[in-house]
Amino acid sequence: MSATTTASDKTRVLTGITTTGTPHLGNYVGAIKPAIEASLDPNVQSYYFLADLHALIKCQDPQRVQQSRLEIAATWMALGLDTDNAIFYRQSDIPEIPELTWMLSCVCAKGLMNRAHAYKAAVAENDEAGNQDPDKGVTMGLFGYPGLMAADILMFQANKVPVGRDQIQHIEMARDMAGRFNHLYKGDFFTLPEAVVDERVQVLGGLDGRKMSKSYNNTIPLFVPEKKLLKLVRKIKTNSLEPGEPKDPGTCTLFQIYSAFASAEETQAMRDDYAAGIGWGDAKNRVFEHLNEQLRAPRERYQALMEDPGHIETVLLQGAERARAEAAPLMDRLRVAAGLGRFV
């Protein structure tokens, strides 16, 4: 046995990125940075995909979906995703995924879907609003999207799926569908995936102190121009303590954002300055300067990529080719198992 890790020995890790918005600092710290670091591990086969079919559940604005796909692809590439090692593709370029979604939906109990968090939340909202129809505003996309997510995961026999706590249920549902299919059609067709929740992943605060989120409109986009970045940093909510008064870094969004991008030594120096009573204006200027310096090179790469969509398209189509090289043979096998194989 050679020391080289073969493709079959590698742990398969899969991550999807929904294409409905512009990537912000919170996305970078919470998902992009740890995922890109993982993509460089030679013992891991990483799959990263633009979840553009998922985007249609929430967004029916074609221009926004199209622009978001471009921005997100450019962001991951600008920040150093190793697209030679990792398989990077658009979900919509893999026609086998919707086909597998249908196959899984035919073995998935409706009761399982009834218990999905997003669907239950929509029903509860209708109930609170006094709507007679509990399913008002619920599309089949929203109701059935755990099936599409299961197909994303099972198609590539993912061993591990990094998720937030709110997504653990969907991984359990994917395991349920995989186990049911394996049992019904008497074979080990699918690997049962595991959810991986990294408790160390930071949830960044936004401009108003709440979690940085598109829903709250409190984000700092990753690659805004310098002047806009300065303007946004200055808008970060702080308390009314005067210069000279000690400040608590533990409850401060400004400090949290700084420490997510700073070294341990820089973070400690800022902590000392908080204790010494740094003024908010000075603190905000330092945070801006540090962010601007850290993001300058990737911002330039990002701008160059956004001006060359043809290059992004080429990278994604190459990724889709590699992904389909795995997806197509699996689907052939699944069709035969389900009685949908060719006659000759």
Disulfide bonds with the S-S distance in Angstrom:
none
